[in-house]
Amino acid sequence: MSIERMTTSTWGKKKATGKATGNANSNANAFEFATARQGYEMRGEDKLAFVTELFDRIATSYDAVNDAIALGFARAWRSWSLMDAFERGDAVLDVGCGPGNVTRYCMYTHLAHMAIDVTGVDCSTKMLDVARARCVGGKFVVGDAGKLAFADGSFDVATTVYTLRNFSDLGRALDEMYRCVKPGGKMLIVDAFPPSGVFGVVLRLWLNFMLPLLGWLLTRDAKPYAYLAHSIQHTATPKEVKSMLESMGAERVTVSLYWPFGAAAKIVAYKPSRRT
């Protein structure tokens, strides 16, 4: 999947004329001048700049607002997915680690005795500040999911939680995670996806109206949550992600849909062992 540039949106026109920042080559103000919808549709450096600024803005309130918006389900789905995901001594890469929830889970729950070594990567320095404060001694580095600074086969497990829609190039990010996994290792993805059936109508109403409103009431900034609402409804489906992983060579790719009606899912894929 190639990196595409947004050229037809209002943001694209502003950038092309230099009106957005006063510099046609700059993407530093992508968040300020793009709408929530445009931010989701961006690709490449523009999307990375938009998402970085977005999560810098909401870093300290991220978990609290998510708990309120998802009625606690987001935290539960993450915990259910991680409780048996790792083996003793695993080296784990957490891409888009945010405030360090995966590291925190491995350090302070029933997994604490298993010596799991987690390295968290995120584009938002303020998210990583929160992660370091919550997980003293944890490993956190600034990075781009599409250009991971790790050698091939460095980790037993690569995971990403509630992040797929934020990647500037989904295919490249998944390919980079797959590259970093050892032969015989696995990838674990947990995310919110567009639900099906009648509940999908209800969720869309919740996302489009209540999520930005709650975000504004709690943070006085509705735009990041309007972005999240739009991105959840338009992200790749679990079936599409499964197909992408299989095209990379992944084996035993499974999709587990969570209640209600696939509003979230866990995807597990294994990298084939080396054949002699």
N, C-alpha and C positions, 0 to 999 in steps of 0.2 A: 504494500500500500504506500503510494508516494505521498509526500507532503504537498498539500495543495494550498494555494494562497487564495484568500477571500478577496475578490476584485469587484463585486457588484453591490456590496452592502454600502450603507452610509459610511461606516468606518473605512471601508476600502477606498471610497471616493475621497474622504478627508485625507487619508494617508497619502494617496496618489498625488493630491494637490499640495500636500505639505501643511494643510490647514489644521490637522489634528494636533500636531506637536511643534509646527514650525520647521520640521525637518522630515523630508519624505522618507528618509532611511531609518527613522526612529520608531520603535514600537513601545516606548516607555509608558505612554499614556493610553494604551489599548483599553484598559478597564474604564477609564474616565470617559472616553468618547464613544465606546461601543455600547449597544444595548445588551441586555442579558441574552436575547436570542442570537445576536451577532457574535457575542463572545463564544457561545457554544459552537457556532458554525465556523469560527476561525480555524486555521491550521498552522502548523509550523511555529515560528518564533512569535507571531502575533498571539496565538492561542496560549503559548507558554507564558507570555507576559501578562495576558489577561488573567489566567488562572493563578499565577503567582501573586498578583496584587489582590485578587479576590480573597485568597486564603490568608494572606498577611493581614487583611482587614478583620477577618472573623476568627482568627486563631484562638484568642482567649475565651471566646464564647461558643466555639464549634461544638463541643460535646453537649453542653447544656441545651443549646437550641435544637440539636439533632434529637436528643432524648424527648424534648417537648413535641417536636414535629412528628416523630415516628412512634410516639406513645410507648417508648421503651423497646420497641421491636428491633431497632437497628443494633442496639447493644446485645440483645439476646441472640440474634442471628449470628453476630460475630463470635460470641462465646461458644455457641453450639458448633460452629465451623472449626474453631481452633482447639477444642477440648481433646481431640484425638488426632490432630493433624501432624504432630511432630514426634520424632523418636529421640531418645537420649543422645545428647551431644550434637544434634543437628546444627549445621550452619545455615541460617535462614536469612534471605534477602526480602525485606519488606519495602516494596516500591509504592511511593505515595503514602508514606507512613503517617503523615499528619502529626497529631499530638502524641504519637507513640503508643497507640493502643495495643498493637501486637506485642511490642517489647514489654509493655507493662503487664500484659497477660502472662507472658512467659516468665517474668521476673517475680510476680507477686501472687500467683494462683497455685493450684495443685501441680503446675509444671515447674515450679521453682527449683525442685531438686534434680531436674533433668539436664542441667547445664546446657541449655539451648542458647546458642550464640546468634543473636539477632542484629543485623545491620539495617537500619532504617534510612531510606533515601527520600527526600522531598525537595521540591523547588522553592518552598516557602520557608525563609529563614525564621520567621516569627512562629510558624508551626513547630519548627525544630527547637526553638527556645522553650516552648511549652513542653515538648517531649523531654528535653534534657532536665527540666525542673522536676518533672514527674517521675522520670526513670534515671535516677542518679547512677552513673556508671554505664549507662546504655551507649550504644554506638549509633551516631546519627551524622549523616553527611548531606550536604546540599548537592542536588543533582537533577538531571533531566532524564525521565523514563526512557526517552528515545535514544539516549547516549550514555548508557550506564558505564561507569569507569571501573569495571571489574573484569578480570580475565575470564576466558571461557571456562565453564565448569567449576566455578568457585564456590557454589552453594549446593546443599542437599535439597533445599526447598526455596522456591521463589513464590512469594505471595503478594497479593494486592487486594485491598478491602475498600469498597465504595469509591473507586477511583477511575474506572475505565472511561467514563464520559469526560474526564478532565484531561486525558492524554492528548497532546497535540497531534499525534499520529498513532492511533490504536494498534494498527498492524505492526508498526516499528517497535512500539513499546512491548508488545507481547513477544516479538521476535528477540528483543534484547533480554527479556526475562528468561526465555527459553535457552538462549545462548549461555547465560550465566549459571544454568543448572547443570549439575554433574550428570553424566550418563547413568540412568537408573534412578535419578532424582525426580522430583515432581513440582508442578505448579498448582497453586491453590488460589482461586479467585472467588471472592464474595462480593456481591454487588446488588444494588436495586435495579430492577428491570421493569419495562412496561408490562403491567399485568393484563390478563385477558378477562373476558366475560363481563358480567354486570359490575363486578367490583372495580373493573378498569374505569368505568364511567365515574364511580364515586371517588376513586383515587385521583382522577384528573381534576375533578372539582376541588378536592382537598389541596392538591399541589398548586393549582393555578390561582387560588384565592386565599386559602388559609396559610399556606407556607410563607408567601411573601409578607402577609399581615403579621404572622407570629414573629418572623424575622425582624420586621420593623419594630414591633412592640418591645422585643427583647434587646435589640441592638441599635435601633434607629437607622437601620440601613437595609432596605428591602431588596436591593439589586442582587446581592449574592444569592439570595434565596429564590428570587425569580429565575436566576440562572440555573440553580439546582433543580427547580421545578421543571423547567424546559428540558434540561439535560436528561433527567430521569425518563421523561416521556419519549425521547428521541434517541436514546442510546442503542447500541447494538443489542440484539436479543441473545439469550443464552444459546440458542441454536446457531446463530451466526458466529458467536465467539468459539463455540465448539468446533465449527467448521474451520475457522482460522487456525486453531491449534492443531487440528489434524493435518492441515495443509503444510504445517511446519515439520511434521513427522511425529507428533505426539501420539502416544498410544493410550488405550484404556481411558479415554476421555469420558467422564460421567458428569451429568447435570442433575443436581438435586434441587427441586423447587421448594421454596418455603411458603408456608401459609402467609397471607391469603392469595390464592390464585396466581402464584408466581411473582408476587411483588418483589421478591428477592430470591436469589439462587446461589448455590455453591457449585463451582466447576472445578474438578480435579483432573489433571492430565499428567501423564508420566513420560519422561524422556527415555527412549530405548537404551538399554545397556549396550556397551560396546560389544560387537561380535568379533570373535577371533577367526 
